[in-house]
Amino acid sequence: MALSLHRKRTADRMPATASPTPPGNGPTGPAPDGDTPVDTPADTAPARAEQQGPADGDRAPGAGSRVYTVQRIGAFVVAGVIAVFGVLGLLNGLSFFSTEGQRILGLSSNGLLSVISLVTAVVLVVAALRGPRVASTVMIVIGVLFLVSALANLAVLNTDFNFLAFGLSNVAFSVVAGLVLLLLGAYGRVSGNLPTDSPYARETDEVPPLSADEFPSTPQEFAAERAMRDAEVAVVQHVASFDQRRRVAAMATVTSRKERRDIWMSFDRARRSA
């Protein structure tokens, strides 16, 4: 009875607040006074995770990425200009294979060039709607074709082989349009340091964690690690002894840290047993 009363009075004198529970403990338990449960960090972790949202690595690069947006808008703009040029050419009833051509928006055109312009515009729009990789690839290909067309038609200018009725203004437009498509198609893709939101950025390969036995754990292993580093530095500086060069050459046959350390220590054991 006396023991029971003593315990009760001790509990009455205890503070109502509980000491912080270390992370990783079990679920919520009763507080020391037996009344109010205390939330542990394990209980609040899910709530914090919900407030923070998904991690950056879980966000898949899609239509909202800056790279894809720039490429898609660029494809739409170039396609719109080419489409207007083609539609006006067809509405004016241009001769299909005329080598003279008529002026449309400051450019020379015939029926064949108008149809090719419309087809090119449709291909750009479809590629822009398909996805970032398709849009980028198609823009680069069409950009190259524009540049090739400019050079080829410049060679047949004012001849009977000028089937697209090209003029100097058409050559200049093809060069500008081709360069624009090439730059837009390569944006965020052809670079040594891709933007973080680029759909073409590859995730870095995860390096597997080292096992526990890779690290030194005994005084002998720590001493071997220091001696290994000193020997490798001496070899690089061309001041290593014969024994150091021999050991470094032997360690070069393996890759893991543990194997290199074992080879070094095997020389020590051989020296002691000799």
C-alpha positions as CSV (number, residue, x, y, z in Angstrom):
1,M,0.0,0.0,0.0
2,A,2.8,2.4,0.9
3,L,4.5,1.6,-2.3
4,S,1.4,2.3,-4.3
5,L,0.8,5.7,-2.7
6,H,4.4,6.7,-3.3
7,R,4.1,5.8,-7.0
8,K,0.9,7.9,-7.3
9,R,2.5,11.0,-5.7
10,T,5.5,10.7,-8.0
11,A,3.3,10.5,-11.1
12,D,1.4,13.6,-9.9
13,R,4.6,15.6,-9.7
14,M,5.8,14.6,-13.2
15,P,5.4,17.3,-15.9
16,A,2.6,17.0,-18.3
17,T,4.8,17.4,-21.4
18,A,6.7,14.5,-22.6
19,S,10.3,14.6,-23.7
20,P,10.9,14.4,-27.5
21,T,10.9,10.9,-28.9
22,P,13.9,10.1,-31.1
23,P,13.2,9.6,-34.8
24,G,12.4,6.1,-35.8
25,N,10.6,5.0,-32.7
26,G,7.3,3.1,-32.7
27,P,3.8,4.6,-33.2
28,T,2.2,7.1,-30.9
29,G,2.1,6.0,-27.3
30,P,0.6,7.5,-24.2
31,A,2.3,10.4,-22.5
32,P,3.9,9.9,-19.0
33,D,0.8,11.2,-17.3
34,G,-1.4,8.6,-19.1
35,D,-3.8,11.3,-20.6
36,T,-2.6,12.8,-23.9
37,P,-0.9,10.9,-26.6
38,V,2.3,12.4,-28.0
39,D,2.9,12.5,-31.8
40,T,6.3,11.1,-32.8
41,P,8.2,12.3,-35.9
42,A,7.3,9.0,-37.5
43,D,3.6,10.0,-37.3
44,T,4.1,13.5,-38.8
45,A,6.4,12.3,-41.6
46,P,3.6,11.3,-44.0
47,A,1.9,14.7,-43.4
48,R,5.1,16.6,-44.2
49,A,5.6,14.5,-47.3
50,E,2.1,15.4,-48.5
51,Q,2.8,19.1,-48.0
52,Q,6.1,19.0,-49.8
53,G,4.6,17.2,-52.8
54,P,6.4,14.7,-55.1
55,A,10.1,14.8,-55.4
56,D,11.8,16.4,-58.4
57,G,12.9,13.0,-59.7
58,D,9.2,11.8,-59.9
59,R,8.3,14.7,-62.2
60,A,8.3,13.3,-65.7
61,P,9.3,15.8,-68.4
62,G,6.2,16.4,-70.5
63,A,4.3,19.1,-72.3
64,G,4.9,21.5,-69.4
65,S,8.7,21.5,-69.7
66,R,10.4,24.7,-70.9
67,V,12.3,22.9,-73.7
68,Y,9.2,21.3,-75.2
69,T,7.2,24.5,-75.0
70,V,9.9,26.5,-76.9
71,Q,10.1,23.8,-79.6
72,R,6.4,23.4,-80.0
73,I,5.7,27.2,-80.2
74,G,8.6,27.5,-82.7
75,A,7.2,24.7,-84.9
76,F,3.7,26.2,-84.8
77,V,5.0,29.6,-85.9
78,V,7.1,28.3,-88.8
79,A,4.3,26.0,-89.8
80,G,1.9,28.9,-89.8
81,V,4.0,31.1,-92.0
82,I,4.6,28.2,-94.5
83,A,0.9,27.3,-94.4
84,V,-0.3,30.8,-95.2
85,F,2.2,31.0,-98.1
86,G,0.9,27.6,-99.5
87,V,-2.8,28.5,-99.1
88,L,-2.4,31.8,-100.8
89,G,-0.6,30.2,-103.7
90,L,-3.4,27.6,-104.2
91,L,-6.1,30.2,-103.9
92,N,-4.4,32.3,-106.7
93,G,-4.6,29.3,-109.0
94,L,-0.9,29.2,-109.8
95,S,0.3,27.0,-112.6
96,F,1.6,23.7,-111.0
97,F,4.9,23.4,-112.9
98,S,5.6,26.9,-113.9
99,T,9.2,27.9,-113.7
100,E,8.5,31.6,-113.8
101,G,6.2,31.7,-110.7
102,Q,4.2,34.5,-109.2
103,R,4.8,36.7,-106.2
104,I,3.2,35.6,-103.0
105,L,4.1,37.4,-99.8
106,G,7.2,38.7,-101.4
107,L,8.3,35.2,-102.6
108,S,8.0,33.4,-105.9
109,S,5.7,30.4,-106.0
110,N,3.9,28.0,-108.2
111,G,1.3,25.2,-107.5
112,L,3.9,22.5,-106.7
113,L,5.7,24.8,-104.2
114,S,2.4,25.7,-102.6
115,V,1.5,22.0,-102.1
116,I,4.9,21.2,-100.7
117,S,4.6,24.1,-98.3
118,L,1.2,22.9,-97.0
119,V,2.5,19.3,-96.5
120,T,5.6,20.6,-94.6
121,A,3.3,22.8,-92.4
122,V,1.1,19.8,-91.6
123,V,4.2,17.6,-90.8
124,L,5.5,20.2,-88.4
125,V,2.2,20.6,-86.6
126,V,1.7,16.9,-86.2
127,A,5.3,16.4,-84.9
128,A,4.8,19.2,-82.4
129,L,1.7,17.6,-81.0
130,R,3.2,14.1,-80.8
131,G,5.9,14.8,-78.3
132,P,9.2,16.5,-77.6
133,R,11.5,13.9,-79.2
134,V,9.4,13.6,-82.4
135,A,9.2,17.4,-82.6
136,S,12.9,17.9,-82.2
137,T,13.8,15.2,-84.7
138,V,11.4,16.4,-87.4
139,M,12.4,20.0,-87.0
140,I,16.1,19.1,-87.4
141,V,15.4,17.0,-90.5
142,I,13.2,19.6,-92.1
143,G,15.7,22.3,-91.2
144,V,18.4,20.4,-93.1
145,L,16.0,19.9,-96.1
146,F,15.4,23.6,-96.2
147,L,19.1,24.3,-96.4
148,V,19.6,21.6,-99.0
149,S,16.7,23.0,-101.0
150,A,18.2,26.5,-100.9
151,L,21.5,25.4,-102.3
152,A,19.9,23.1,-104.9
153,N,17.5,25.7,-106.2
154,L,20.2,28.3,-106.2
155,A,22.1,26.1,-108.6
156,V,19.1,25.9,-111.0
157,L,18.0,29.5,-110.7
158,N,16.7,31.0,-114.0
159,T,16.9,27.6,-115.7
160,D,14.4,25.2,-117.1
161,F,15.1,22.9,-114.1
162,N,13.7,25.5,-111.6
163,F,10.6,23.4,-111.0
164,L,9.7,25.2,-107.8
165,A,9.9,28.6,-109.4
166,F,12.5,29.7,-106.8
167,G,13.9,33.3,-106.7
168,L,16.6,34.8,-104.7
169,S,14.1,35.7,-102.0
170,N,13.0,32.1,-101.8
171,V,16.6,31.0,-101.3
172,A,17.1,33.5,-98.5
173,F,13.8,32.4,-96.9
174,S,14.8,28.8,-97.1
175,V,18.2,29.5,-95.4
176,V,16.6,31.5,-92.6
177,A,13.7,29.0,-92.0
178,G,16.2,26.1,-92.1
179,L,18.5,27.7,-89.5
180,V,15.5,28.5,-87.3
181,L,14.2,24.9,-87.4
182,L,17.7,23.6,-86.7
183,L,18.2,25.8,-83.7
184,L,14.8,25.1,-82.3
185,G,15.1,21.3,-82.9
186,A,18.5,21.3,-81.2
187,Y,17.5,23.5,-78.3
188,G,17.8,21.6,-75.0
189,R,19.0,18.5,-76.8
190,V,22.4,19.1,-78.4
191,S,24.4,20.5,-75.6
192,G,27.1,19.4,-73.1
193,N,25.0,20.8,-70.2
194,L,21.4,20.1,-70.8
195,P,18.8,22.1,-68.8
196,T,17.2,20.3,-65.9
197,D,13.8,20.4,-67.5
198,S,15.0,19.0,-70.8
199,P,13.1,15.9,-72.0
200,Y,16.5,14.7,-73.3
201,A,18.5,15.0,-70.1
202,R,19.6,11.5,-69.0
203,E,19.5,10.6,-65.4
204,T,22.9,10.0,-63.9
205,D,23.7,6.3,-63.3
206,E,23.4,5.5,-59.6
207,V,26.6,4.3,-58.1
208,P,25.9,1.1,-56.1
209,P,26.7,1.6,-52.4
210,L,29.9,0.2,-51.1
211,S,29.7,-2.8,-48.8
212,A,30.9,-2.6,-45.2
213,D,34.0,-4.7,-45.9
214,E,35.2,-2.2,-48.5
215,F,36.2,0.2,-45.7
216,P,39.2,-0.4,-43.3
217,S,38.2,-1.5,-39.8
218,T,41.4,-2.6,-38.0
219,P,44.5,-0.6,-37.3
220,Q,46.4,-2.8,-39.7
221,E,44.0,-2.0,-42.5
222,F,44.1,1.7,-41.8
223,A,47.9,1.6,-41.9
224,A,47.7,-0.3,-45.2
225,E,45.4,2.4,-46.6
226,R,47.8,5.2,-45.7
227,A,50.7,3.3,-47.1
228,M,48.8,2.6,-50.3
229,R,48.1,6.3,-50.9
230,D,51.7,7.2,-50.2
231,A,52.9,4.6,-52.6
232,E,50.6,5.7,-55.4
233,V,51.6,9.4,-54.9
234,A,55.3,8.3,-55.0
235,V,54.7,6.4,-58.3
236,V,53.1,9.4,-59.9
237,Q,55.9,11.7,-58.8
238,H,58.5,9.1,-60.0
239,V,60.1,8.8,-56.5
240,A,58.7,5.4,-55.6
241,S,60.9,2.6,-54.4
242,F,61.1,-0.8,-56.1
243,D,58.8,-2.3,-53.4
244,Q,56.2,0.5,-53.9
245,R,56.2,0.2,-57.6
246,R,55.8,-3.5,-57.4
247,R,52.8,-3.2,-55.0
248,V,51.1,-0.5,-57.0
249,A,51.5,-2.6,-60.2
250,A,49.9,-5.6,-58.4
251,M,47.0,-3.5,-57.1
252,A,46.3,-2.3,-60.7
253,T,45.0,-5.7,-61.6
254,V,41.9,-5.3,-59.4
255,T,39.3,-2.7,-59.0
256,S,37.6,-2.8,-55.6
257,R,39.1,-1.1,-52.6
258,K,39.0,-4.2,-50.5
259,E,40.9,-6.3,-53.1
260,R,43.6,-3.6,-53.4
261,R,44.0,-3.5,-49.7
262,D,44.2,-7.3,-49.5
263,I,47.0,-7.3,-52.1
264,W,48.9,-4.7,-50.2
265,M,48.6,-6.6,-47.0
266,S,49.6,-9.8,-48.7
267,F,53.0,-8.3,-49.3
268,D,53.3,-7.4,-45.7
269,R,52.4,-10.9,-44.6
270,A,54.9,-12.4,-47.1
271,R,57.6,-10.1,-45.7
272,R,56.9,-11.2,-42.1
273,S,56.9,-14.9,-42.9
274,A,60.1,-14.7,-44.9
